[in-house]
Amino acid sequence: MTKGASWLLAAMALCTCLPAVAAIKLLAEGEISATAQDQSHLTGLLEDGVTPKNQAGGFGGAIAYSGHGQTYYAVPDRGPGAGETSYMERLYQLEIRLNRTDEGFQLRPRITATHVLKDKSGKPMTGDAAAFDAVNSPESLRRDSEAVRVSADGTTVYIADEYGPFIDKYSLATGKLLGHVPVPNKFHIDFPSKYIREELNRNLVGRQSNRGLEALAITPKGDRLIAMIQDPLIQDSNHDAEHKLVGTHNRILDVELTSGVVKEYVYPLEDPKNGVSEMVAVNDHQLLVLERDSKSGVETKDKKLHLIDLSGATDVHGYKSLSEQGLIVEEASGASHPVFVQKKPFLDMLGFGIQAMPEKIEGLTFGPDLEDGRHLLILSTDNDFSRTESTRFFAFAIDPGDLPGYQPQKIAASSGSAHAKSAGRN
């Protein structure tokens, strides 16, 4: 073999190993002002003394496409601070327009309608950390909404909560709670508390404090919900020299909505300091996962989308612990070492020249395909109810060749109209 032929074969081998992301383009960035107000008609200030009750903040952490036109939905989290106010949880309808200009594209997002989320009896759901019950029940009013997806029928949404953690189903037309999607007990803590370090006192299993269900996807047919926690569960982590929980094995929860059958898979974090912020379905077995560090600006090191595949991964629903020691115990009892989900890098946010890189890039959804056939991918930021930092939106164009298996979600046409009829009400 000649030297030139050898070099060519090596180059071809390299090309087959790397993800084909050359065609991904950042088309435009848009924003909604930090001082924007919603249509909740709430008046006065929250208990922090500075935040208006109708301030539109924190909603860039959870965004979903309606399946029709330019309509999207978003949910704010628990409000300003660490759950220290009686902030009312709500559901936003957004219009996000991507307009072509002589220079390229222009992204224009705006909030068009607001619903305060309420339980079945009409009481508002709240981000107040003290609004839990002793048994950590989904019937409590305490919620920290972190992800949203529209159901196949287009009249309801599923919202993932970080406190419980819970997955709830709400009406798009009224914002009223309709029911819950069961989450296995291993994800729940036994002793809820308003304190940020609650798990260090009594809880031996469940989500870490402020590290519940952060990511939620729905399959194209709308028959399965796939959710993931931000960091490994308490029982899936090890303790470092300072007795802090450290782990890299996140559990993915896969729920069939009709039968209730549950499967779980292992998602390996790139770094134990990273967390998972969101994911969106590419098809019924592939997903894009947003994994990031907790840095901003020039200190940012890791803000990436990874393409994962559930095919061939081990169902670890029966595994009590995914920590290194836990897996050793499982293997000693006859279980095999689990096969993790397949994972490869897809999009690096640091490669697009984004100015003042925000810490919390947390929202992720596909939008309507562009006229040229490319897929529209929207990412958004959680501004933590800042009075100076806007909520930012980034529009990316994905060449079909980079996601050959992509299937858009099928959503009935009633999704946009159901909410539009009540636009502006709370």
PyMOL commands that set and color helices and strands:
alter all, ss='L'
color gray80, all
select helices_A, chain A and resi 3-17+59-61+185-187+198-200+234-236+297-299+324-332+349-351+400-402+414-420
alter helices_A, ss='H'
color red, helices_A
select strands_A, chain A and resi 25-32+63-65+71-74+90-101+104-116+145-150+156-161+167-171+177-181+213-218+224-229+238-239+245-246+249-256+262-268+275-281+286-292+303-309+342-348+361-366+375-381+391-398
alter strands_A, ss='S'
color yellow, strands_A
deselect
rebuild
show_as cartoon
